[in-house]
């Protein structure tokens, strides 16, 4: 087993504890609204998951992920400066799974303080009646995007 696989096996429960509520919230918002803005969660050193969101006002009154993501990233980095966090996660709705498929998907990026980042993609479709069907989750090791524990963000 290589070093990355060994680390993943060790922290997998923490990654799942953070990713699961983000996926659940994203699915719920999709079913209720047909779309959702990015939202986040943190895993504290005590093992507690706390959901995090961001709000903003724009000149036209409508926020989108381009407005929200930078605010979430900044907020997560600020939280990590104030308290010990084990991991942070961000969920957003995307139009493709890079290198795999052009399809709508829930993307959940999880960055762990032990220098491990993983992204989960949950593809979905919506039928003519408005019902959602979710596919099989794709997980890929990734580069940090929030960059809570890296220099030079």
mmCIF file of the C-alpha atoms, coordinates in Angstrom:
data_MODEL
# 
_entry.id   MODEL 
# 
loop_
_atom_site.group_PDB 
_atom_site.id 
_atom_site.type_symbol 
_atom_site.label_atom_id 
_atom_site.label_alt_id 
_atom_site.label_comp_id 
_atom_site.label_asym_id 
_atom_site.label_entity_id 
_atom_site.label_seq_id 
_atom_site.pdbx_PDB_ins_code 
_atom_site.Cartn_x 
_atom_site.Cartn_y 
_atom_site.Cartn_z 
_atom_site.occupancy 
_atom_site.B_iso_or_equiv 
_atom_site.pdbx_formal_charge 
_atom_site.auth_seq_id 
_atom_site.auth_comp_id 
_atom_site.auth_asym_id 
_atom_site.auth_atom_id 
_atom_site.pdbx_PDB_model_num 
ATOM 1   C CA . UNK A 1 1   ? 0.000   0.000  0.000   1.00 0.00 ? 1   UNK A CA 1 
ATOM 2   C CA . UNK A 1 2   ? 1.443   3.368  -0.983  1.00 0.00 ? 2   UNK A CA 1 
ATOM 3   C CA . UNK A 1 3   ? 1.676   6.329  1.385   1.00 0.00 ? 3   UNK A CA 1 
ATOM 4   C CA . UNK A 1 4   ? -1.359  8.126  -0.052  1.00 0.00 ? 4   UNK A CA 1 
ATOM 5   C CA . UNK A 1 5   ? -3.550  5.012  0.134   1.00 0.00 ? 5   UNK A CA 1 
ATOM 6   C CA . UNK A 1 6   ? -2.456  4.377  3.724   1.00 0.00 ? 6   UNK A CA 1 
ATOM 7   C CA . UNK A 1 7   ? -3.300  7.957  4.724   1.00 0.00 ? 7   UNK A CA 1 
ATOM 8   C CA . UNK A 1 8   ? -6.673  7.724  2.960   1.00 0.00 ? 8   UNK A CA 1 
ATOM 9   C CA . UNK A 1 9   ? -7.505  4.512  4.824   1.00 0.00 ? 9   UNK A CA 1 
ATOM 10  C CA . UNK A 1 10  ? -6.633  6.195  8.120   1.00 0.00 ? 10  UNK A CA 1 
ATOM 11  C CA . UNK A 1 11  ? -8.672  9.379  7.607   1.00 0.00 ? 11  UNK A CA 1 
ATOM 12  C CA . UNK A 1 12  ? -11.529 7.915  5.538   1.00 0.00 ? 12  UNK A CA 1 
ATOM 13  C CA . UNK A 1 13  ? -14.029 8.030  8.456   1.00 0.00 ? 13  UNK A CA 1 
ATOM 14  C CA . UNK A 1 14  ? -13.326 11.749 8.935   1.00 0.00 ? 14  UNK A CA 1 
ATOM 15  C CA . UNK A 1 15  ? -13.689 12.445 5.215   1.00 0.00 ? 15  UNK A CA 1 
ATOM 16  C CA . UNK A 1 16  ? -16.997 10.578 5.145   1.00 0.00 ? 16  UNK A CA 1 
ATOM 17  C CA . UNK A 1 17  ? -18.275 12.313 8.276   1.00 0.00 ? 17  UNK A CA 1 
ATOM 18  C CA . UNK A 1 18  ? -17.838 15.636 6.494   1.00 0.00 ? 18  UNK A CA 1 
ATOM 19  C CA . UNK A 1 19  ? -18.915 14.638 2.980   1.00 0.00 ? 19  UNK A CA 1 
ATOM 20  C CA . UNK A 1 20  ? -22.143 12.827 3.954   1.00 0.00 ? 20  UNK A CA 1 
ATOM 21  C CA . UNK A 1 21  ? -24.038 15.831 5.385   1.00 0.00 ? 21  UNK A CA 1 
ATOM 22  C CA . UNK A 1 22  ? -22.912 18.001 2.453   1.00 0.00 ? 22  UNK A CA 1 
ATOM 23  C CA . UNK A 1 23  ? -24.279 15.460 -0.041  1.00 0.00 ? 23  UNK A CA 1 
ATOM 24  C CA . UNK A 1 24  ? -27.520 15.092 1.939   1.00 0.00 ? 24  UNK A CA 1 
ATOM 25  C CA . UNK A 1 25  ? -28.047 18.861 2.057   1.00 0.00 ? 25  UNK A CA 1 
ATOM 26  C CA . UNK A 1 26  ? -27.255 19.207 -1.651  1.00 0.00 ? 26  UNK A CA 1 
ATOM 27  C CA . UNK A 1 27  ? -29.731 16.462 -2.594  1.00 0.00 ? 27  UNK A CA 1 
ATOM 28  C CA . UNK A 1 28  ? -32.409 18.081 -0.429  1.00 0.00 ? 28  UNK A CA 1 
ATOM 29  C CA . UNK A 1 29  ? -31.864 21.512 -1.984  1.00 0.00 ? 29  UNK A CA 1 
ATOM 30  C CA . UNK A 1 30  ? -31.968 20.031 -5.493  1.00 0.00 ? 30  UNK A CA 1 
ATOM 31  C CA . UNK A 1 31  ? -35.270 18.321 -4.791  1.00 0.00 ? 31  UNK A CA 1 
ATOM 32  C CA . UNK A 1 32  ? -36.754 21.471 -3.230  1.00 0.00 ? 32  UNK A CA 1 
ATOM 33  C CA . UNK A 1 33  ? -35.368 24.130 -5.588  1.00 0.00 ? 33  UNK A CA 1 
ATOM 34  C CA . UNK A 1 34  ? -33.861 22.425 -8.626  1.00 0.00 ? 34  UNK A CA 1 
ATOM 35  C CA . UNK A 1 35  ? -30.504 24.057 -7.909  1.00 0.00 ? 35  UNK A CA 1 
ATOM 36  C CA . UNK A 1 36  ? -28.341 25.128 -4.980  1.00 0.00 ? 36  UNK A CA 1 
ATOM 37  C CA . UNK A 1 37  ? -25.620 27.591 -4.146  1.00 0.00 ? 37  UNK A CA 1 
ATOM 38  C CA . UNK A 1 38  ? -22.306 26.343 -2.773  1.00 0.00 ? 38  UNK A CA 1 
ATOM 39  C CA . UNK A 1 39  ? -22.271 25.523 0.919   1.00 0.00 ? 39  UNK A CA 1 
ATOM 40  C CA . UNK A 1 40  ? -19.649 24.118 3.249   1.00 0.00 ? 40  UNK A CA 1 
ATOM 41  C CA . UNK A 1 41  ? -18.957 22.251 6.462   1.00 0.00 ? 41  UNK A CA 1 
ATOM 42  C CA . UNK A 1 42  ? -16.079 21.862 8.885   1.00 0.00 ? 42  UNK A CA 1 
ATOM 43  C CA . UNK A 1 43  ? -14.974 18.972 11.060  1.00 0.00 ? 43  UNK A CA 1 
ATOM 44  C CA . UNK A 1 44  ? -13.600 20.126 14.401  1.00 0.00 ? 44  UNK A CA 1 
ATOM 45  C CA . UNK A 1 45  ? -10.903 18.418 16.427  1.00 0.00 ? 45  UNK A CA 1 
ATOM 46  C CA . UNK A 1 46  ? -13.709 17.164 18.703  1.00 0.00 ? 46  UNK A CA 1 
ATOM 47  C CA . UNK A 1 47  ? -15.275 15.339 15.744  1.00 0.00 ? 47  UNK A CA 1 
ATOM 48  C CA . UNK A 1 48  ? -18.217 17.742 15.400  1.00 0.00 ? 48  UNK A CA 1 
ATOM 49  C CA . UNK A 1 49  ? -19.500 18.663 11.930  1.00 0.00 ? 49  UNK A CA 1 
ATOM 50  C CA . UNK A 1 50  ? -20.781 22.217 11.527  1.00 0.00 ? 50  UNK A CA 1 
ATOM 51  C CA . UNK A 1 51  ? -22.495 23.396 8.348   1.00 0.00 ? 51  UNK A CA 1 
ATOM 52  C CA . UNK A 1 52  ? -21.375 26.760 6.931   1.00 0.00 ? 52  UNK A CA 1 
ATOM 53  C CA . UNK A 1 53  ? -22.958 29.045 4.368   1.00 0.00 ? 53  UNK A CA 1 
ATOM 54  C CA . UNK A 1 54  ? -22.380 32.434 2.824   1.00 0.00 ? 54  UNK A CA 1 
ATOM 55  C CA . UNK A 1 55  ? -24.733 35.150 1.695   1.00 0.00 ? 55  UNK A CA 1 
ATOM 56  C CA . UNK A 1 56  ? -24.145 38.162 -0.473  1.00 0.00 ? 56  UNK A CA 1 
ATOM 57  C CA . UNK A 1 57  ? -26.044 40.975 -2.106  1.00 0.00 ? 57  UNK A CA 1 
ATOM 58  C CA . UNK A 1 58  ? -25.313 41.814 -5.713  1.00 0.00 ? 58  UNK A CA 1 
ATOM 59  C CA . UNK A 1 59  ? -26.396 44.775 -7.797  1.00 0.00 ? 59  UNK A CA 1 
ATOM 60  C CA . UNK A 1 60  ? -29.002 42.662 -9.575  1.00 0.00 ? 60  UNK A CA 1 
ATOM 61  C CA . UNK A 1 61  ? -30.024 40.884 -6.367  1.00 0.00 ? 61  UNK A CA 1 
ATOM 62  C CA . UNK A 1 62  ? -28.987 37.396 -7.474  1.00 0.00 ? 62  UNK A CA 1 
ATOM 63  C CA . UNK A 1 63  ? -25.936 35.638 -6.084  1.00 0.00 ? 63  UNK A CA 1 
ATOM 64  C CA . UNK A 1 64  ? -24.317 32.747 -7.924  1.00 0.00 ? 64  UNK A CA 1 
ATOM 65  C CA . UNK A 1 65  ? -21.493 30.334 -7.229  1.00 0.00 ? 65  UNK A CA 1 
ATOM 66  C CA . UNK A 1 66  ? -18.919 32.842 -8.540  1.00 0.00 ? 66  UNK A CA 1 
ATOM 67  C CA . UNK A 1 67  ? -19.980 35.185 -5.731  1.00 0.00 ? 67  UNK A CA 1 
ATOM 68  C CA . UNK A 1 68  ? -20.350 32.561 -3.014  1.00 0.00 ? 68  UNK A CA 1 
ATOM 69  C CA . UNK A 1 69  ? -17.306 30.279 -3.474  1.00 0.00 ? 69  UNK A CA 1 
ATOM 70  C CA . UNK A 1 70  ? -14.641 32.920 -2.712  1.00 0.00 ? 70  UNK A CA 1 
ATOM 71  C CA . UNK A 1 71  ? -16.560 33.990 0.398   1.00 0.00 ? 71  UNK A CA 1 
ATOM 72  C CA . UNK A 1 72  ? -16.849 30.381 1.581   1.00 0.00 ? 72  UNK A CA 1 
ATOM 73  C CA . UNK A 1 73  ? -13.143 29.784 0.983   1.00 0.00 ? 73  UNK A CA 1 
ATOM 74  C CA . UNK A 1 74  ? -12.201 32.942 2.898   1.00 0.00 ? 74  UNK A CA 1 
ATOM 75  C CA . UNK A 1 75  ? -14.583 32.022 5.722   1.00 0.00 ? 75  UNK A CA 1 
ATOM 76  C CA . UNK A 1 76  ? -13.183 28.509 6.029   1.00 0.00 ? 76  UNK A CA 1 
ATOM 77  C CA . UNK A 1 77  ? -9.609  29.801 6.153   1.00 0.00 ? 77  UNK A CA 1 
ATOM 78  C CA . UNK A 1 78  ? -10.642 32.327 8.831   1.00 0.00 ? 78  UNK A CA 1 
ATOM 79  C CA . UNK A 1 79  ? -12.331 29.571 10.871  1.00 0.00 ? 79  UNK A CA 1 
ATOM 80  C CA . UNK A 1 80  ? -9.169  27.471 10.689  1.00 0.00 ? 80  UNK A CA 1 
ATOM 81  C CA . UNK A 1 81  ? -7.208  30.411 12.126  1.00 0.00 ? 81  UNK A CA 1 
ATOM 82  C CA . UNK A 1 82  ? -9.615  30.626 15.070  1.00 0.00 ? 82  UNK A CA 1 
ATOM 83  C CA . UNK A 1 83  ? -10.042 26.948 15.973  1.00 0.00 ? 83  UNK A CA 1 
ATOM 84  C CA . UNK A 1 84  ? -8.484  23.583 15.299  1.00 0.00 ? 84  UNK A CA 1 
ATOM 85  C CA . UNK A 1 85  ? -10.167 21.955 12.318  1.00 0.00 ? 85  UNK A CA 1 
ATOM 86  C CA . UNK A 1 86  ? -9.493  18.464 11.025  1.00 0.00 ? 86  UNK A CA 1 
ATOM 87  C CA . UNK A 1 87  ? -11.089 19.011 7.635   1.00 0.00 ? 87  UNK A CA 1 
ATOM 88  C CA . UNK A 1 88  ? -13.188 21.379 5.545   1.00 0.00 ? 88  UNK A CA 1 
ATOM 89  C CA . UNK A 1 89  ? -15.603 20.532 2.769   1.00 0.00 ? 89  UNK A CA 1 
ATOM 90  C CA . UNK A 1 90  ? -17.387 22.498 0.058   1.00 0.00 ? 90  UNK A CA 1 
ATOM 91  C CA . UNK A 1 91  ? -20.357 21.333 -2.012  1.00 0.00 ? 91  UNK A CA 1 
ATOM 92  C CA . UNK A 1 92  ? -21.365 22.849 -5.316  1.00 0.00 ? 92  UNK A CA 1 
ATOM 93  C CA . UNK A 1 93  ? -23.348 21.931 -8.406  1.00 0.00 ? 93  UNK A CA 1 
ATOM 94  C CA . UNK A 1 94  ? -21.178 21.374 -11.492 1.00 0.00 ? 94  UNK A CA 1 
ATOM 95  C CA . UNK A 1 95  ? -21.807 20.609 -15.158 1.00 0.00 ? 95  UNK A CA 1 
ATOM 96  C CA . UNK A 1 96  ? -19.078 18.011 -15.625 1.00 0.00 ? 96  UNK A CA 1 
ATOM 97  C CA . UNK A 1 97  ? -16.866 15.465 -13.951 1.00 0.00 ? 97  UNK A CA 1 
ATOM 98  C CA . UNK A 1 98  ? -13.465 16.515 -15.347 1.00 0.00 ? 98  UNK A CA 1 
ATOM 99  C CA . UNK A 1 99  ? -11.972 13.939 -17.674 1.00 0.00 ? 99  UNK A CA 1 
ATOM 100 C CA . UNK A 1 100 ? -14.882 11.564 -17.152 1.00 0.00 ? 100 UNK A CA 1 
ATOM 101 C CA . UNK A 1 101 ? -18.241 12.932 -18.301 1.00 0.00 ? 101 UNK A CA 1 
ATOM 102 C CA . UNK A 1 102 ? -20.227 16.025 -19.181 1.00 0.00 ? 102 UNK A CA 1 
ATOM 103 C CA . UNK A 1 103 ? -23.098 15.669 -16.744 1.00 0.00 ? 103 UNK A CA 1 
ATOM 104 C CA . UNK A 1 104 ? -24.602 17.592 -13.880 1.00 0.00 ? 104 UNK A CA 1 
ATOM 105 C CA . UNK A 1 105 ? -23.178 16.467 -10.566 1.00 0.00 ? 105 UNK A CA 1 
ATOM 106 C CA . UNK A 1 106 ? -22.918 17.362 -6.933  1.00 0.00 ? 106 UNK A CA 1 
ATOM 107 C CA . UNK A 1 107 ? -19.247 18.057 -6.272  1.00 0.00 ? 107 UNK A CA 1 
ATOM 108 C CA . UNK A 1 108 ? -17.978 17.754 -2.707  1.00 0.00 ? 108 UNK A CA 1 
ATOM 109 C CA . UNK A 1 109 ? -14.371 18.772 -2.168  1.00 0.00 ? 109 UNK A CA 1 
ATOM 110 C CA . UNK A 1 110 ? -12.865 17.743 1.173   1.00 0.00 ? 110 UNK A CA 1 
ATOM 111 C CA . UNK A 1 111 ? -9.488  19.021 2.363   1.00 0.00 ? 111 UNK A CA 1 
ATOM 112 C CA . UNK A 1 112 ? -7.944  17.356 5.399   1.00 0.00 ? 112 UNK A CA 1 
ATOM 113 C CA . UNK A 1 113 ? -5.331  19.001 7.612   1.00 0.00 ? 113 UNK A CA 1 
ATOM 114 C CA . UNK A 1 114 ? -3.028  16.037 6.977   1.00 0.00 ? 114 UNK A CA 1 
ATOM 115 C CA . UNK A 1 115 ? -2.404  17.239 3.414   1.00 0.00 ? 115 UNK A CA 1 
ATOM 116 C CA . UNK A 1 116 ? -4.991  15.055 1.724   1.00 0.00 ? 116 UNK A CA 1 
ATOM 117 C CA . UNK A 1 117 ? -7.662  16.381 -0.620  1.00 0.00 ? 117 UNK A CA 1 
ATOM 118 C CA . UNK A 1 118 ? -10.393 14.340 -2.258  1.00 0.00 ? 118 UNK A CA 1 
ATOM 119 C CA . UNK A 1 119 ? -13.306 15.307 -4.433  1.00 0.00 ? 119 UNK A CA 1 
ATOM 120 C CA . UNK A 1 120 ? -16.522 13.313 -4.665  1.00 0.00 ? 120 UNK A CA 1 
ATOM 121 C CA . UNK A 1 121 ? -18.827 13.670 -7.655  1.00 0.00 ? 121 UNK A CA 1 
ATOM 122 C CA . UNK A 1 122 ? -22.403 12.433 -7.472  1.00 0.00 ? 122 UNK A CA 1 
ATOM 123 C CA . UNK A 1 123 ? -23.897 12.610 -10.973 1.00 0.00 ? 123 UNK A CA 1 
ATOM 124 C CA . UNK A 1 124 ? -27.623 13.193 -11.314 1.00 0.00 ? 124 UNK A CA 1 
ATOM 125 C CA . UNK A 1 125 ? -30.366 13.544 -13.874 1.00 0.00 ? 125 UNK A CA 1 
ATOM 126 C CA . UNK A 1 126 ? -33.844 14.999 -13.699 1.00 0.00 ? 126 UNK A CA 1 
ATOM 127 C CA . UNK A 1 127 ? -36.729 13.367 -15.542 1.00 0.00 ? 127 UNK A CA 1 
ATOM 128 C CA . UNK A 1 128 ? -39.692 15.098 -17.198 1.00 0.00 ? 128 UNK A CA 1 
ATOM 129 C CA . UNK A 1 129 ? -41.691 14.842 -13.955 1.00 0.00 ? 129 UNK A CA 1 
ATOM 130 C CA . UNK A 1 130 ? -38.987 16.707 -12.036 1.00 0.00 ? 130 UNK A CA 1 
ATOM 131 C CA . UNK A 1 131 ? -37.739 13.656 -10.152 1.00 0.00 ? 131 UNK A CA 1 
ATOM 132 C CA . UNK A 1 132 ? -34.000 13.306 -9.567  1.00 0.00 ? 132 UNK A CA 1 
ATOM 133 C CA . UNK A 1 133 ? -32.005 10.131 -10.084 1.00 0.00 ? 133 UNK A CA 1 
ATOM 134 C CA . UNK A 1 134 ? -28.524 9.964  -8.605  1.00 0.00 ? 134 UNK A CA 1 
ATOM 135 C CA . UNK A 1 135 ? -25.768 7.851  -10.107 1.00 0.00 ? 135 UNK A CA 1 
ATOM 136 C CA . UNK A 1 136 ? -22.710 6.194  -8.670  1.00 0.00 ? 136 UNK A CA 1 
ATOM 137 C CA . UNK A 1 137 ? -20.265 8.402  -6.764  1.00 0.00 ? 137 UNK A CA 1 
ATOM 138 C CA . UNK A 1 138 ? -16.904 9.030  -8.393  1.00 0.00 ? 138 UNK A CA 1 
ATOM 139 C CA . UNK A 1 139 ? -14.034 9.961  -6.082  1.00 0.00 ? 139 UNK A CA 1 
ATOM 140 C CA . UNK A 1 140 ? -10.705 11.403 -7.141  1.00 0.00 ? 140 UNK A CA 1 
ATOM 141 C CA . UNK A 1 141 ? -7.711  12.584 -5.199  1.00 0.00 ? 141 UNK A CA 1 
ATOM 142 C CA . UNK A 1 142 ? -7.301  16.289 -5.965  1.00 0.00 ? 142 UNK A CA 1 
ATOM 143 C CA . UNK A 1 143 ? -5.289  19.417 -5.370  1.00 0.00 ? 143 UNK A CA 1 
ATOM 144 C CA . UNK A 1 144 ? -6.540  21.736 -2.609  1.00 0.00 ? 144 UNK A CA 1 
ATOM 145 C CA . UNK A 1 145 ? -8.852  24.549 -3.716  1.00 0.00 ? 145 UNK A CA 1 
ATOM 146 C CA . UNK A 1 146 ? -9.675  26.156 -0.370  1.00 0.00 ? 146 UNK A CA 1 
ATOM 147 C CA . UNK A 1 147 ? -6.015  25.867 0.669   1.00 0.00 ? 147 UNK A CA 1 
ATOM 148 C CA . UNK A 1 148 ? -6.638  26.060 4.393   1.00 0.00 ? 148 UNK A CA 1 
ATOM 149 C CA . UNK A 1 149 ? -3.377  24.340 5.296   1.00 0.00 ? 149 UNK A CA 1 
ATOM 150 C CA . UNK A 1 150 ? -1.153  25.425 2.413   1.00 0.00 ? 150 UNK A CA 1 
ATOM 151 C CA . UNK A 1 151 ? 0.936   28.524 2.008   1.00 0.00 ? 151 UNK A CA 1 
ATOM 152 C CA . UNK A 1 152 ? 0.427   31.086 -0.691  1.00 0.00 ? 152 UNK A CA 1 
ATOM 153 C CA . UNK A 1 153 ? -3.299  30.913 -1.314  1.00 0.00 ? 153 UNK A CA 1 
# 
